[in-house]
Amino acid sequence: SKILGIGFLKIHAPWTVLCREAEIMKLKMPTKKVYEVKQGSSLVEKIRLFSHKVTDPLHPKVDPKRPEDVKSLSLPFSKEKQHLFDLSDKDKFFDSKTRSSIVSISFRMAVKG
């Protein structure tokens, strides 16, 4: 006898599958290359900086992973150009949202085909 209701299925996507699908989907992933975002000198930017200085004591003191003015360059993922990407921790390279998207799309394609 079967119990009707919600069922769960655990799906594992190995590194090779994540890489292949990310390349097919042309997902833009952060590279090792970083650049500094320079502040503008417009009036709006000066007002933003002033308001940030005023409200700074109200913000919680949390150490950011990377300074706000440093951003990563993102490029479409390529297996042949993996050396451009920071793969020091492969478990965290594809975040949970990206992994879920890859698995969801791959699963839908497998069911259709």
All heavy atoms as an XYZ file, in Angstrom:
911
protein
N       0.842     -1.183      0.000
C       0.000      0.000      0.000
C       0.884      1.242      0.000
O       1.886      1.313      0.696
C      -0.929     -0.006      1.197
O      -0.186      0.138      2.376
N       0.485      2.211     -0.795
C       1.235      3.465     -0.892
C       0.518      4.554     -0.109
O      -0.702      4.605     -0.062
C       1.374      3.906     -2.344
C       2.246      2.996     -3.167
C       2.414      3.575     -4.552
C       3.318      2.690     -5.386
N       3.508      3.211     -6.723
N       1.320      5.424      0.478
C       0.766      6.567      1.191
C       0.805      7.756      0.242
O       1.864      8.108     -0.297
C       1.576      6.865      2.466
C       1.525      5.661      3.407
C       1.034      8.103      3.158
C       2.428      5.793      4.613
N      -0.342      8.356      0.017
C      -0.413      9.517     -0.866
C       0.047     10.765     -0.121
O      -0.184     10.907      1.061
C      -1.839      9.713     -1.382
C      -2.402      8.562     -2.219
C      -3.839      8.847     -2.588
C      -1.557      8.365     -3.462
N       0.684     11.652     -0.830
C       1.145     12.890     -0.209
C       2.392     13.404     -0.893
O       2.668     13.093     -2.047
N       3.151     14.143     -0.171
C       4.367     14.754     -0.704
C       5.527     13.793     -0.545
O       5.697     13.176      0.507
C       4.678     16.074      0.022
C       3.555     17.073     -0.206
C       5.999     16.649     -0.455
C       3.700     18.352      0.579
N       6.315     13.667     -1.586
C       7.496     12.831     -1.521
C       8.739     13.673     -1.752
O       8.670     14.779     -2.294
N       9.858     13.175     -1.346
C      11.109     13.890     -1.498
C      12.108     13.013     -2.237
O      12.124     11.799     -2.086
C      11.687     14.297     -0.138
C      10.818     15.269      0.592
C       9.873     14.821      1.502
C      10.935     16.628      0.363
C       9.071     15.720      2.173
C      10.133     17.524      1.023
C       9.192     17.070      1.944
N      12.935     13.657     -3.012
C      13.970     12.962     -3.764
C      15.250     13.754     -3.625
O      15.283     14.963     -3.895
C      13.552     12.881     -5.243
C      14.538     12.271     -6.212
C      14.737     10.794     -5.897
C      14.030     12.439     -7.632
N      16.302     13.101     -3.174
C      17.596     13.762     -3.027
C      18.364     13.599     -4.338
O      18.522     12.488     -4.833
C      18.386     13.166     -1.874
C      19.695     13.868     -1.626
C      20.403     13.298     -0.418
C      21.709     14.022     -0.191
N      22.400     13.537      0.992
N      18.819     14.711     -4.884
C      19.540     14.697     -6.151
C      20.952     15.210     -5.915
O      21.149     16.244     -5.279
C      18.837     15.575     -7.207
C      17.427     15.045     -7.438
C      19.621     15.605     -8.493
C      16.590     15.906     -8.341
N      21.918     14.475     -6.431
C      23.315     14.877     -6.315
C      23.830     15.240     -7.697
O      23.629     14.510     -8.654
C      24.146     13.731     -5.737
C      25.613     13.987     -5.789
N      26.229     14.906     -4.970
C      26.589     13.470     -6.576
C      27.529     14.928     -5.246
N      27.770     14.063     -6.216
N      24.477     16.398     -7.801
C      25.080     16.821     -9.058
C      26.591     16.879     -8.868
O      27.096     17.748     -8.163
C      24.546     18.185     -9.476
N      27.335     15.958     -9.484
C      28.789     15.981     -9.349
C      29.403     17.211    -10.011
O      28.775     17.877    -10.835
C      29.251     14.707    -10.057
C      28.043     13.999    -10.514
C      26.857     14.862    -10.276
N      30.642     17.497     -9.636
C      31.360     18.663    -10.153
C      31.354     18.703    -11.682
O      31.137     19.746    -12.282
C      32.782     18.663     -9.600
C      33.635     19.746    -10.171
C      34.634     19.609    -11.078
C      33.548     21.148     -9.901
N      35.177     20.829    -11.381
C      34.522     21.791    -10.670
C      32.730     21.917     -9.073
C      34.712     23.167    -10.653
C      32.924     23.282     -9.060
C      33.900     23.902     -9.835
N      31.580     17.559    -12.318
C      31.641     17.531    -13.788
C      30.312     17.926    -14.405
O      30.281     18.625    -15.425
C      32.058     16.136    -14.294
O      31.170     15.170    -13.755
C      33.483     15.804    -13.906
N      29.214     17.510    -13.803
C      27.880     17.861    -14.310
C      27.628     19.351    -14.116
O      27.123     20.033    -15.023
C      26.784     17.017    -13.612
C      25.401     17.516    -13.976
C      26.949     15.554    -13.947
N      27.974     19.866    -12.944
C      27.789     21.303    -12.692
C      28.576     22.130    -13.703
O      28.056     23.111    -14.257
C      28.222     21.654    -11.269
C      27.365     21.081    -10.140
C      28.028     21.344     -8.800
C      25.975     21.676    -10.174
N      29.816     21.739    -13.967
C      30.649     22.470    -14.929
C      30.064     22.402    -16.328
O      29.974     23.421    -17.028
C      32.068     21.909    -14.940
S      32.995     22.274    -13.450
N      29.669     21.207    -16.745
C      29.119     21.042    -18.094
C      27.858     21.884    -18.282
O      27.720     22.613    -19.269
C      28.808     19.566    -18.358
C      28.276     19.314    -19.770
C      27.828     17.882    -19.973
N      26.630     17.651    -19.178
C      26.411     16.565    -18.450
N      27.305     15.596    -18.388
N      25.311     16.437    -17.758
N      26.950     21.805    -17.327
C      25.693     22.540    -17.443
C      25.899     24.054    -17.329
O      25.226     24.825    -18.003
C      24.693     22.049    -16.399
C      24.274     20.606    -16.588
C      23.610     20.336    -17.931
O      22.808     21.159    -18.401
O      23.910     19.280    -18.523
N      26.815     24.476    -16.469
C      27.114     25.912    -16.346
C      27.655     26.454    -17.667
O      27.339     27.571    -18.073
C      28.110     26.160    -15.223
N      28.448     25.648    -18.339
C      28.992     26.061    -19.635
C      27.892     26.116    -20.688
O      27.814     27.079    -21.464
C      30.088     25.084    -20.058
C      30.845     25.517    -21.287
C      32.055     24.645    -21.552
O      32.061     23.461    -21.151
O      32.995     25.162    -22.161
N      27.017     25.124    -20.712
C      25.902     25.105    -21.674
C      24.966     26.280    -21.433
O      24.504     26.925    -22.377
C      25.129     23.765    -21.578
C      26.004     22.629    -22.103
C      23.818     23.830    -22.344
C      25.452     21.242    -21.826
N      24.697     26.568    -20.155
C      23.785     27.662    -19.804
C      24.452     29.037    -19.914
O      23.796     30.056    -19.748
C      23.270     27.456    -18.377
C      22.415     26.225    -18.219
S      22.103     25.784    -16.488
C      21.160     27.175    -15.918
N      25.771     29.042    -20.164
C      26.549     30.282    -20.254
C      26.394     31.139    -18.994
O      26.205     32.344    -19.051
C      26.169     31.090    -21.499
C      26.485     30.370    -22.800
C      26.119     31.216    -23.984
C      26.450     30.668    -25.321
N      26.551     29.296    -25.571
N      26.497     30.451    -17.839
C      26.387     31.155    -16.560
C      27.611     32.028    -16.330
O      28.746     31.574    -16.487
C      26.279     30.157    -15.409
C      25.003     29.345    -15.330
C      25.075     28.398    -14.144
C      23.798     30.233    -15.208
N      27.381     33.262    -15.957
C      28.491     34.150    -15.633
C      28.911     33.890    -14.194
O      28.112     33.995    -13.272
C      28.097     35.610    -15.819
C      27.982     35.988    -17.273
C      27.876     37.474    -17.432
C      27.948     37.822    -18.896
N      27.990     39.260    -19.090
N      30.188     33.552    -14.040
C      30.726     33.225    -12.735
C      31.879     34.178    -12.418
O      32.568     34.640    -13.320
C      31.218     31.779    -12.714
C      30.132     30.742    -13.033
S      28.727     30.793    -11.923
C      29.471     30.284    -10.399
N      32.104     34.472    -11.129
C      33.190     35.387    -10.759
C      34.568     34.786    -11.044
O      34.799     33.609    -10.815
C      32.992     35.617     -9.264
C      32.160     34.483     -8.806
C      31.360     34.009     -9.977
N      35.443     35.611    -11.551
C      36.816     35.182    -11.853
C      37.745     35.603    -10.720
O      37.328     36.253     -9.767
C      37.316     35.816    -13.163
O      37.357     37.233    -13.001
C      36.420     35.461    -14.333
N      39.021     35.238    -10.856
C      40.036     35.664     -9.884
C      40.300     37.156    -10.003
O      40.737     37.799     -9.053
C      41.342     34.908    -10.120
C      41.273     33.438     -9.842
C      42.596     32.781    -10.192
C      42.531     31.288    -10.082
N      43.775     30.647    -10.516
N      40.041     37.705    -11.175
C      40.331     39.111    -11.451
C      39.352     40.004    -10.703
O      38.144     39.820    -10.767
C      40.221     39.362    -12.958
C      40.500     40.751    -13.406
C      41.957     41.016    -13.463
C      42.220     42.378    -14.108
N      43.573     42.794    -13.942
N      39.876     40.938     -9.947
C      39.043     41.901     -9.228
C      39.418     43.311     -9.675
O      40.513     43.546    -10.192
C      39.202     41.784     -7.694
C      38.652     40.468     -7.201
C      40.625     41.966     -7.265
N      38.506     44.214     -9.511
C      38.769     45.608     -9.848
C      38.157     46.506     -8.788
O      37.244     46.114     -8.074
C      38.238     45.952    -11.238
C      36.745     45.767    -11.405
C      35.872     46.829    -11.220
C      36.211     44.525    -11.745
C      34.512     46.658    -11.365
C      34.855     44.350    -11.900
C      34.010     45.426    -11.715
O      32.663     45.242    -11.848
N      38.698     47.685     -8.687
C      38.234     48.634     -7.685
C      37.211     49.569     -8.307
O      37.418     50.107     -9.388
C      39.413     49.450     -7.155
C      39.042     50.367     -6.028
C      40.249     51.110     -5.473
O      41.384     50.743     -5.801
O      40.019     52.064     -4.711
N      36.102     49.739     -7.618
C      35.059     50.650     -8.069
C      35.364     52.012     -7.472
O      35.391     52.171     -6.258
C      33.667     50.163     -7.624
C      32.593     51.134     -8.076
C      33.399     48.771     -8.153
N      35.620     52.969     -8.337
C      35.949     54.311     -7.858
C      34.678     55.111     -7.659
O      33.733     54.996     -8.422
C      36.881     55.010     -8.850
C      38.200     54.281     -8.969
C      39.203     55.068     -9.715
C      40.479     54.243     -9.738
N      41.605     54.934    -10.173
N      34.694     55.907     -6.633
C      33.542     56.742     -6.315
C      33.472     57.926     -7.258
O      34.485     58.522     -7.593
C      33.635     57.239     -4.864
C      33.708     56.131     -3.836
C      32.471     55.264     -3.827
O      31.383     55.717     -4.125
N      32.661     54.006     -3.498
N      32.267     58.239     -7.685
C      32.071     59.386     -8.565
C      32.164     60.687     -7.786
O      32.227     60.711     -6.561
N      32.182     61.767     -8.487
C      32.281     63.068     -7.821
C      31.001     63.886     -8.014
O      30.988     65.081     -7.772
C      33.487     63.838     -8.365
O      33.328     64.057     -9.756
N      29.926     63.231     -8.421
C      28.677     63.950     -8.640
C      28.054     64.358     -7.307
O      28.418     63.852     -6.239
C      27.699     63.111     -9.444
O      27.277     62.013     -8.673
N      27.119     65.240     -7.370
C      26.422     65.717     -6.180
C      25.680     64.566     -5.495
O      25.705     64.453     -4.264
C      25.445     66.841     -6.556
C      24.627     67.420     -5.414
C      25.544     68.051     -4.372
C      23.629     68.439     -5.946
N      25.063     63.712     -6.282
C      24.327     62.576     -5.724
C      25.283     61.667     -4.945
O      24.958     61.180     -3.857
C      23.620     61.788     -6.851
C      22.973     60.523     -6.315
C      22.597     62.658     -7.560
N      26.475     61.431     -5.488
C      27.457     60.579     -4.825
C      27.936     61.220     -3.526
O      28.112     60.536     -2.514
C      28.639     60.312     -5.758
C      29.646     59.347     -5.209
C      29.083     57.953     -4.961
O      28.106     57.567     -5.621
O      29.620     57.258     -4.079
N      28.126     62.526     -3.521
C      28.548     63.227     -2.302
C      27.471     63.131     -1.227
O      27.779     62.934     -0.046
C      28.876     64.679     -2.617
C      30.164     64.825     -3.416
C      30.455     66.258     -3.729
C      31.728     66.356     -4.575
N      32.037     67.713     -4.963
N      26.215     63.229     -1.626
C      25.109     63.111     -0.669
C      25.048     61.689     -0.114
O      24.849     61.479      1.085
C      23.767     63.506     -1.335
C      23.777     65.003     -1.660
C      22.584     63.136     -0.456
C      22.620     65.465     -2.506
N      25.248     60.698     -0.980
C      25.235     59.301     -0.544
C      26.350     59.037      0.461
O      26.145     58.399      1.490
C      25.380     58.369     -1.745
C      25.177     56.898     -1.374
C      25.607     55.967     -2.486
N      27.048     55.945     -2.664
C      27.904     55.272     -1.892
N      27.473     54.595     -0.856
N      29.204     55.285     -2.122
N      27.557     59.547      0.181
C      28.680     59.365      1.095
C      28.416     60.042      2.437
O      28.736     59.495      3.493
C      29.967     59.905      0.471
C      30.563     59.066     -0.654
C      31.728     59.806     -1.304
C      31.011     57.724     -0.133
N      27.835     61.238      2.397
C      27.519     61.963      3.629
C      26.495     61.175      4.459
O      26.667     60.993      5.669
C      26.987     63.363      3.312
C      26.540     64.106      4.532
C      27.475     64.656      5.407
C      25.192     64.242      4.826
C      27.072     65.337      6.550
C      24.781     64.917      5.964
C      25.718     65.467      6.825
N      25.427     60.689      3.803
C      24.400     59.937      4.542
C      24.978     58.633      5.097
O      24.591     58.185      6.171
C      23.190     59.652      3.664
O      23.535     58.778      2.621
N      25.911     58.038      4.368
C      26.551     56.808      4.853
C      27.375     57.100      6.108
O      27.354     56.324      7.063
C      27.432     56.206      3.757
C      28.080     54.926      4.166
N      27.372     53.762      4.353
C      29.378     54.635      4.460
C      28.195     52.802      4.726
N      29.418     53.301      4.796
N      28.095     58.220      6.123
C      28.891     58.586      7.302
C      27.997     58.860      8.506
O      28.339     58.515      9.637
C      29.761     59.809      6.999
C      30.954     59.497      6.115
C      31.769     60.727      5.854
C      32.911     60.419      4.896
N      33.694     61.606      4.571
N      26.847     59.487      8.254
C      25.931     59.827      9.343
C      25.290     58.571      9.926
O      25.165     58.422     11.141
C      24.848     60.816      8.851
C      23.756     60.999      9.884
C      25.482     62.152      8.501
N      24.889     57.641      9.057
C      24.184     56.443      9.527
C      25.123     55.287      9.864
O      24.666     54.269     10.375
C      23.173     55.958      8.470
O      23.869     55.648      7.248
C      22.111     57.012      8.208
N      26.411     55.428      9.616
C      27.369     54.345      9.862
C      27.343     53.823     11.300
O      27.401     52.611     11.511
C      28.780     54.782      9.475
C      29.757     53.629      9.485
O      29.405     52.563      8.929
O      30.857     53.783     10.046
N      27.243     54.684     12.311
C      27.202     54.154     13.684
C      25.982     53.276     13.960
O      25.987     52.474     14.883
C      27.161     55.411     14.560
C      27.689     56.499     13.701
C      27.326     56.140     12.294
N      24.936     53.391     13.161
C      23.716     52.608     13.367
C      23.802     51.214     12.743
O      23.017     50.340     13.076
C      22.513     53.353     12.773
C      22.289     54.778     13.296
C      21.163     55.443     12.538
C      22.010     54.758     14.784
N      24.731     51.013     11.834
C      24.870     49.730     11.149
C      25.621     48.740     12.028
O      26.545     49.107     12.748
C      25.626     49.912      9.824
C      24.887     50.730      8.830
N      24.377     50.211      7.673
C      24.561     52.043      8.803
C      23.774     51.162      6.991
N      23.875     52.281      7.660
N      25.237     47.460     11.961
C      25.970     46.464     12.748
C      27.393     46.314     12.239
O      27.657     46.467     11.049
C      25.174     45.171     12.536
C      24.403     45.389     11.287
C      24.171     46.872     11.183
N      28.299     46.028     13.139
C      29.709     45.858     12.770
C      29.940     44.415     12.328
O      30.170     43.534     13.145
C      30.632     46.207     13.941
C      30.467     47.620     14.446
C      30.842     48.621     13.373
C      30.666     50.028     13.891
N      30.352     50.982     12.874
N      29.832     44.188     11.037
C      30.037     42.868     10.453
C      31.174     42.988      9.447
O      31.178     43.876      8.605
C      28.763     42.370      9.728
C      28.998     41.016      9.080
C      27.600     42.317     10.696
N      32.135     42.081      9.569
C      33.250     42.109      8.630
C      32.792     41.591      7.276
O      32.365     40.439      7.171
C      34.410     41.243      9.133
C      35.062     41.826     10.374
O      35.009     43.064     10.520
O      35.610     41.056     11.174
N      32.860     42.417      6.240
C      32.468     41.928      4.921
C      33.518     40.960      4.388
O      34.682     41.012      4.770
C      32.408     43.196      4.072
C      33.321     44.157      4.748
C      33.280     43.806      6.225
N      33.093     40.071      3.487
C      34.019     39.129      2.872
C      35.042     39.875      2.035
O      36.183     39.515      1.957
C      33.266     38.145      1.987
C      32.364     37.210      2.733
C      31.662     36.291      1.770
C      30.660     35.426      2.497
N      29.887     34.615      1.574
N      34.603     40.914      1.386
C      35.460     41.696      0.503
C      35.028     43.157      0.647
O      33.852     43.436      0.802
C      35.243     41.222     -0.936
C      36.164     41.883     -1.923
C      35.923     41.390     -3.322
N      36.278     39.985     -3.412
C      35.879     39.198     -4.377
N      35.130     39.647     -5.328
N      36.242     37.935     -4.397
N      35.946     44.080      0.572
C      35.551     45.485      0.666
C      34.503     45.841     -0.387
O      34.488     45.263     -1.475
C      36.860     46.239      0.408
C      37.938     45.267      0.699
C      37.377     43.906      0.415
N      33.625     46.780     -0.032
C      32.540     47.167     -0.935
C      33.039     47.748     -2.252
O      32.359     47.670     -3.262
C      31.617     48.181     -0.253
C      30.782     47.579      0.846
C      29.866     48.600      1.477
O      29.606     49.646      0.853
O      29.402     48.350      2.590
N      34.217     48.341     -2.242
C      34.698     48.984     -3.457
C      35.516     48.043     -4.346
O      36.078     48.464     -5.339
C      35.510     50.240     -3.123
C      36.699     49.945     -2.218
O      36.745     48.847     -1.647
O      37.564     50.819     -2.095
N      35.559     46.749     -4.000
C      36.268     45.762     -4.812
C      35.250     44.747     -5.328
O      34.521     44.147     -4.560
C      37.366     45.045     -3.998
C      38.032     43.962     -4.827
C      38.390     46.046     -3.501
N      35.196     44.590     -6.637
C      34.248     43.678     -7.275
C      34.988     42.651     -8.121
O      36.088     42.897     -8.590
C      33.277     44.463     -8.182
C      32.488     45.534     -7.480
C      31.486     44.952     -6.542
C      30.692     46.064     -5.869
N      29.875     45.613     -4.804
N      34.355     41.509     -8.330
C      34.926     40.471     -9.184
C      34.448     40.662    -10.611
O      33.296     41.021    -10.842
C      34.478     39.083     -8.738
O      35.032     38.760     -7.510
N      35.322     40.361    -11.544
C      34.954     40.339    -12.941
C      34.273     38.999    -13.196
O      34.760     37.962    -12.756
C      36.201     40.482    -13.812
C      36.004     40.472    -15.310
C      35.195     41.694    -15.743
C      37.331     40.459    -16.012
N      33.131     39.002    -13.866
C      32.413     37.763    -14.154
C      32.464     37.467    -15.642
O      32.312     38.369    -16.466
C      30.957     37.866    -13.718
O      30.877     37.950    -12.316
N      32.668     36.201    -15.951
C      32.714     35.731    -17.333
C      31.876     34.463    -17.454
O      31.711     33.740    -16.473
C      34.153     35.399    -17.739
C      35.154     36.541    -17.807
C      36.550     35.995    -18.070
C      34.766     37.513    -18.891
N      31.353     34.181    -18.663
C      30.653     32.904    -18.846
C      31.597     31.744    -18.530
O      32.747     31.744    -18.965
C      30.257     32.909    -20.327
C      30.251     34.354    -20.712
C      31.308     35.007    -19.864
N      31.111     30.789    -17.768
C      31.951     29.681    -17.339
C      32.376     28.830    -18.527
O      31.592     28.562    -19.433
C      31.221     28.809    -16.317
C      32.088     27.740    -15.737
C      33.013     28.045    -14.765
C      31.999     26.431    -16.179
C      33.836     27.075    -14.224
C      32.808     25.446    -15.642
C      33.727     25.770    -14.672
N      33.627     28.408    -18.509
C      34.179     27.544    -19.551
C      35.096     26.515    -18.898
O      35.967     26.873    -18.112
C      34.973     28.377    -20.565
O      35.698     27.551    -21.432
N      34.883     25.232    -19.246
C      35.726     24.175    -18.681
C      37.181     24.351    -19.113
O      38.091     24.075    -18.354
C      35.223     22.799    -19.114
C      33.924     22.406    -18.452
C      33.515     20.993    -18.807
C      32.937     20.978    -20.205
N      32.376     19.678    -20.586
N      37.385     24.811    -20.356
C      38.748     24.988    -20.860
C      39.468     26.155    -20.194
O      40.684     26.232    -20.208
C      38.749     25.204    -22.378
C      38.449     23.953    -23.182
C      36.949     23.686    -23.282
O      36.165     24.660    -23.278
O      36.564     22.512    -23.328
N      38.703     27.085    -19.623
C      39.310     28.272    -19.015
C      39.099     28.304    -17.499
O      38.981     29.360    -16.894
C      38.729     29.533    -19.655
C      39.058     29.616    -21.132
C      38.495     30.860    -21.749
C      38.828     30.887    -23.237
N      38.227     32.002    -23.914
N      39.092     27.124    -16.886
C      38.886     27.044    -15.444
C      39.969     27.773    -14.666
O      39.738     28.214    -13.546
C      38.816     25.586    -14.992
C      37.526     24.909    -15.347
C      37.416     23.535    -14.723
O      38.019     23.251    -13.689
N      36.642     22.660    -15.351
N      41.143     27.921    -15.256
C      42.243     28.605    -14.567
C      41.925     30.078    -14.293
O      42.555     30.703    -13.451
C      43.535     28.487    -15.391
C      43.448     29.138    -16.734
N      42.878     28.509    -17.828
C      43.840     30.356    -17.152
C      42.938     29.327    -18.863
N      43.513     30.453    -18.493
N      40.938     30.644    -14.989
C      40.565     32.045    -14.774
C      39.689     32.227    -13.533
O      39.583     33.322    -13.007
C      39.810     32.586    -15.992
C      40.565     32.617    -17.314
C      39.642     33.066    -18.433
C      41.773     33.529    -17.210
N      39.064     31.143    -13.080
C      38.110     31.218    -11.981
C      38.759     30.769    -10.674
O      39.671     29.964    -10.674
C      36.886     30.347    -12.298
C      36.185     30.746    -13.559
C      36.498     30.135    -14.767
C      35.241     31.752    -13.558
C      35.863     30.506    -15.933
C      34.604     32.133    -14.724
C      34.917     31.510    -15.917
N      38.264     31.312     -9.577
C      38.787     30.951     -8.264
C      38.144     29.644     -7.821
O      37.038     29.625     -7.285
C      38.498     32.059     -7.252
C      39.070     31.756     -5.883
O      39.884     30.804     -5.772
O      38.716     32.462     -4.929
N      38.831     28.545     -8.048
C      38.317     27.224     -7.710
C      38.994     26.660     -6.469
O      39.094     25.446     -6.302
C      38.512     26.271     -8.899
C      37.808     26.680    -10.185
C      38.155     25.731    -11.307
C      36.319     26.758     -9.985
N      39.443     27.535     -5.584
C      40.120     27.074     -4.366
C      39.190     26.241     -3.487
O      39.635     25.335     -2.795
C      40.673     28.262     -3.587
O      39.639     29.169     -3.279
N      37.879     26.538     -3.522
C      36.900     25.745     -2.785
C      35.762     25.389     -3.736
O      34.807     26.144     -3.904
C      36.382     26.527     -1.580
C      35.513     25.680     -0.663
O      35.256     24.497     -0.999
O      35.097     26.190      0.387
N      35.875     24.236     -4.362
C      34.895     23.820     -5.372
C      33.500     23.642     -4.771
O      32.507     23.786     -5.481
C      35.341     22.529     -6.058
C      36.517     22.733     -6.985
C      36.864     21.441     -7.703
C      38.001     21.668     -8.673
N      38.353     20.460     -9.407
N      33.417     23.332     -3.478
C      32.115     23.155     -2.844
C      31.342     24.461     -2.744
O      30.116     24.456     -2.638
C      32.262     22.548     -1.450
C      32.754     21.111     -1.502
O      32.501     20.431     -2.522
O      33.391     20.660     -0.530
N      32.037     25.579     -2.759
C      31.375     26.877     -2.624
C      31.391     27.694     -3.922
O      30.826     28.781     -3.968
C      32.034     27.688     -1.511
C      31.821     27.065     -0.151
C      32.430     27.895      0.943
C      32.230     27.209      2.284
N      32.874     27.932      3.371
N      32.044     27.178     -4.965
C      32.124     27.933     -6.218
C      30.737     28.158     -6.797
O      30.372     29.271     -7.146
C      33.020     27.214     -7.228
C      33.158     27.951     -8.526
C      33.878     29.140     -8.586
C      32.568     27.481     -9.677
C      34.001     29.838     -9.775
C      32.684     28.166    -10.872
C      33.402     29.341    -10.927
N      29.941     27.095     -6.913
C      28.549     27.229     -7.339
C      27.710     27.351     -6.073
O      27.620     26.399     -5.297
C      28.096     26.010     -8.151
C      28.808     25.848     -9.468
C      29.742     24.851     -9.652
C      28.542     26.702    -10.522
C      30.390     24.690    -10.863
C      29.193     26.557    -11.734
C      30.117     25.558    -11.910
N      27.106     28.506     -5.849
C      26.298     28.678     -4.644
C      25.019     27.842     -4.757
O      24.722     27.259     -5.795
C      25.995     30.151     -4.377
C      25.189     30.813     -5.492
O      24.736     30.115     -6.420
O      25.016     32.038     -5.425
N      24.247     27.774     -3.669
C      23.076     26.890     -3.637
C      22.033     27.283     -4.676
O      21.382     26.420     -5.269
C      22.465     26.854     -2.237
O      22.096     28.141     -1.828
N      21.874     28.570     -4.922
C      20.905     29.027     -5.932
C      21.323     28.546     -7.320
O      20.494     28.057     -8.091
C      20.806     30.548     -5.914
C      19.866     31.105     -6.948
C      19.875     32.613     -6.955
C      19.056     33.127     -8.114
N      19.239     34.536     -8.348
N      22.602     28.679     -7.646
C      23.103     28.254     -8.951
C      22.994     26.745     -9.096
O      22.559     26.241    -10.138
C      24.567     28.707     -9.129
O      24.636     30.122     -8.942
C      25.084     28.362    -10.510
N      23.365     26.004     -8.053
C      23.249     24.542     -8.088
C      21.796     24.121     -8.320
O      21.512     23.241     -9.128
C      23.741     23.928     -6.780
C      25.227     23.933     -6.614
C      25.596     23.401     -5.214
N      27.007     23.487     -4.990
C      27.854     22.482     -5.192
N      27.409     21.327     -5.609
N      29.136     22.643     -4.972
N      20.885     24.752     -7.605
C      19.464     24.421     -7.749
C      18.975     24.699     -9.161
O      18.216     23.911     -9.729
C      18.620     25.209     -6.748
O      18.938     24.850     -5.445
N      19.400     25.815     -9.728
C      19.003     26.156    -11.101
C      19.528     25.126    -12.088
O      18.801     24.685    -12.983
C      19.528     27.538    -11.487
O      18.984     28.527    -10.674
N      20.788     24.755    -11.943
C      21.392     23.775    -12.848
C      20.658     22.439    -12.747
O      20.278     21.845    -13.760
C      22.894     23.597    -12.538
C      23.667     24.855    -12.942
C      23.454     22.367    -13.251
C      25.117     24.866    -12.501
N      20.420     21.972    -11.533
C      19.754     20.684    -11.333
C      18.321     20.745    -11.854
O      17.860     19.819    -12.527
C      19.789     20.268     -9.843
C      18.878     19.104     -9.567
C      21.219     19.954     -9.434
N      17.622     21.831    -11.578
C      16.230     21.972    -12.013
C      16.118     21.931    -13.540
O      15.293     21.199    -14.088
C      15.657     23.276    -11.471
O      14.360     23.489    -11.964
N      16.939     22.695    -14.209
C      16.908     22.738    -15.670
C      17.340     21.394    -16.251
O      16.720     20.882    -17.195
C      17.771     23.891    -16.207
C      17.101     25.216    -15.846
C      17.992     23.786    -17.708
C      17.932     26.440    -16.099
N      18.384     20.796    -15.696
C      18.843     19.490    -16.184
C      17.777     18.423    -15.987
O      17.557     17.577    -16.858
C      20.113     19.071    -15.451
O      21.139     19.982    -15.688
N      17.083     18.469    -14.846
C      16.040     17.498    -14.561
C      14.878     17.650    -15.540
O      14.370     16.676    -16.070
C      15.566     17.655    -13.108
C      14.528     16.653    -12.702
C      14.876     15.335    -12.476
C      13.199     17.031    -12.557
C      13.920     14.401    -12.094
C      12.248     16.108    -12.179
C      12.607     14.790    -11.955
N      14.465     18.900    -15.793
C      13.363     19.152    -16.746
C      13.728     18.670    -18.142
O      12.902     18.104    -18.840
C      12.989     20.621    -16.763
C      12.088     20.989    -15.585
C      11.519     22.371    -15.749
N      12.196     23.209    -14.763
C      12.590     24.441    -14.967
N      12.393     25.038    -16.097
N      13.202     25.109    -14.021
N      14.987     18.904    -18.540
C      15.424     18.478    -19.867
C      15.448     16.939    -19.950
O      15.093     16.363    -20.965
C      16.794     19.041    -20.186
C      16.830     20.555    -20.269
S      15.698     21.234    -21.480
C      16.581     20.858    -22.960
N      15.854     16.274    -18.872
C      15.909     14.805    -18.852
C      14.515     14.214    -18.919
O      14.291     13.188    -19.572
C      16.653     14.327    -17.613
N      13.548     14.845    -18.247
C      12.175     14.341    -18.232
C      11.546     14.513    -19.608
O      10.843     13.636    -20.097
C      11.345     15.055    -17.133
C       9.875     14.723    -17.263
C      11.873     14.675    -15.755
N      11.813     15.655    -20.263
C      11.256     15.912    -21.599
C      11.857     14.974    -22.635
O      11.188     14.534    -23.551
C      11.508     17.359    -22.016
C      10.635     18.358    -21.343
C      10.922     19.750    -21.878
C      10.072     20.787    -21.181
N      10.366     22.131    -21.684
N      13.169     14.744    -22.544
C      13.879     13.972    -23.565
C      13.899     12.563    -23.211
O      13.665     11.573    -23.683
